[in-house]
Amino acid sequence: MKAIAVTPGKPGSAHLADLPAPEVGEVPNGRGALVRVLRVGVDGTDKEINAAEYGAAPPGYNFLVIGHEGFGRVEAVGPNVTELKPGDYVVATVRRPGSSIYDVIGTNDMTTDDTYFERGINLRHGFLTEYYVDDAEFIVKVPRGLKEVGVLLEPMTVVEKGIHQAYEIQRRLKVWRPKKAAVMGAGTIGLLATLVLRLRGLDVTTFGLSRKPYLNSDLIEAIGARYESTADLPIIEAAKSHGPFDIIFEATGYSPVVFDSMQALGKNGALVLSSVTGGDRKIEVPADRINLEFVLGNKVMVGTVNANREYFEMGARDMAQAEAEYPGWLKRLLTHPVKGLENYKELFEKLTTAKGAIKVFCEVAEL
């Protein structure tokens, strides 16, 4: 069985590996499900793993099969699986349980363990392969009507988790009814955050570097949101004309934007951070003013990464609603397909250099 893998610790080591085909019986207690992989999205995480910035092989292997944004079809199930059947379209969650109390209760995305297990990222093989088998507990059914866009579900869950947690935190206010939102960044996550916030009825302003018109700004405006280029309108100035923002979702990958966002946040507002940033960038900020406004304005800030089953199910529901309200919108995000696992070099080339790419993905098999 073919798979795209890397050798952890060796930059630029992406290659085609060979694995034995998995079987349903590998999962204990008759709870296994065998899945035929159909499509797998790739993102900055896969690029960084191939650059040897992080990632570790599973025990017994000297390579790691990458790919954490999988979409597939069930081929067979164990005798104790009742929630799935052959023919179902599915997406598997990424994080697997460790030993903390959060892992035990099913919120393994909140683990406090130093060692964590993520398919395609750390100590567990991913989905850029022909088949995988997993416990049905970690496999989420996707409505058949979403099969063309199901590969977007995993990135959608990062958005779902962040926005849901903002609402959960603000239950402390009893009557929190956000009306205006800002999204920082117009990439895949920023576009999906714009969508989710629009589905919740908020007035949304999404910021990007590029001046419109281009595909991303067209997509934002197609669902009734507002697009602004930071080259023309700084974030803090935008808060005066389009805010105050009750919720801000930051998805730029550029940490200085976080501090601008803190200053653009309205009273009783929630700032959600989704960017994973490396390096040691330093900037000068008006620390006293930011601190004062957060304290006196009852503002909060929360980070979101990875997701558990709850957010995958939430994402599937919102994607179904999006298909009903904005038919064809999600499919427009799938800009750069690559056919076949053997074309892994093309996959990484498009991920790195393709202009106008929103979602690069591998077509492993026919839908």
C-alpha positions, 0 to 999 in steps of 0.5 A: 500500500502506497503512502506519502511519508517523511523521515523526521529530522531530515529536511525535504525528505518527502517520499513514497513509502510502502505499508502493509494494508490495514485490517479491521481486526487490528482495532480491539473489541470489534470497534474497527472501521476500514476506510478507503482514503479519497482526498487529503488536504495539505497545509502549512503543518505538512510543509513544516513537517517536511522541513523537519521543524517537528514531527515524530515517527510512530514506534517501530518506524523510521518514517511518518506518513503525513496528512491530517486533513483526510476524507474517505469512504468506509469499506468495512466495519467490526462486529461492534460498530453500529454507527458506521456502515460500508459506503458511509463518507467519513473524516477521522479526528486527528488527536488520539488520547494520552493519559491526562484527565482531559484525554480520559473524558474525551477532550484529548485536544485539551491534553496536559501531557507533554507527549501527544499523539496526532495522526500525520503529525506526531507519533501516529501515521496520517491519511496520505495513504490508500487505506487506514483503520481506526476505532469508530470512536474517532471517525465522524460520518459526513453527509453524502451531500458534502462528499465534494467538499468533505476534505475541508472538514478538518480545518473547519473544526479549528474554526468551530472550536475557537468560536464555540469556546468564545461563546462558552466563555462569554456565557459569564455575561448572561446576555452576550449577543455579539453583533460585529466580528472581525477575521484577521487573515483571508486564507483557508482558516480565515475564509471558514471563520468568516463563513461560520460567523456569517452563519451565526448572523454577525456583521463580519469584516475580514482583513487580508494583505492583498487589495481586492478584487481577487478570489478570496475577497470575492468569496468573502463578499459573496456571503455578505461579509466585508473585505478590507485590505490592511494596505489601505485600512489599518485594523485599529482604524477599521475598528472605528468605522466597522466596529467595535468588534465583539469577537475577533478571530485571528488567523494570519500566522503573523503575531504582531496582528494579535496586538493590533487585534487586542486594541480593536476589540470592543468592550466585553469582546472575545479574541480567538487566536488560531495562528501557530507562530515560531521564531523570536519576533519582537515588536513594541506595543502600548502595553499599559493601554492594552492591559488597561483596556482589557481589564476595564473592558472585561475582554478575553483572549483564547487560543484554539488548536486541534479539535475533538469529535464535538467540533467535527460534528459541529463542522459537518452541520455548519457545512451542510447549512452553508451548502444550503445557504451559499450553494457551491461556495465551499467548493470554490475553496478547493483550488489546487487538486493533485491526482495520485499519491505518486505525485507528491512532489507536485503536491508540495510544489503547489503548497509552496509556490502556487499563486492564489492557492486556497486549498491544495489537496491530493485526489487519492481515489475517485469519490 
